[in-house]
Amino acid sequence: MDASDDKDPVLRIEGEMTIYRVGELKGTLLAAIGKSSTLEIDLSAVTEIDTAGIQLLMLARKVAEAKGYALRLAAHSAAVVEAFELLNLAGYFGDPIVIVPAA
């Protein structure tokens, strides 16, 4: 996971967002909320996501909203798109999912 020091930080999650890793990711993700008015989470390098990973993203959204901050998901990987489509969650997060056609 990588966070830039820009005005509106971007938190890049790499690798798995599964039950085996959400404990590690939770503290970093929740700590990043509130460092600016908007936190962008770059999901382009997420290789696998399960319901624990999705629950973590939902928790982050709820925490951000409760504190009056914005949370935006960006650059959804294929694994994230597949999970969001399967669970019909794109609308829940309010971010458009852009599917890039295969080359």
HELIX and SHEET records of a PDB file:
HELIX    1   1 VAL A   22  ALA A   32  1                                  11    
HELIX    2   2 THR A   51  LYS A   67  1                                  17    
HELIX    3   3 ALA A   78  LEU A   87  1                                  10    
HELIX    4   4 ALA A   90  PHE A   93  1                                   4    
SHEET    1   A 4 ASP A   2  ALA A   3  0                                        
SHEET    2   A 4 VAL A  10  MET A  17 -1                                        
SHEET    3   A 4 THR A  38  ILE A  49  1                                        
SHEET    4   A 4 ALA A  70  ALA A  74  1                                        
END                                                                             
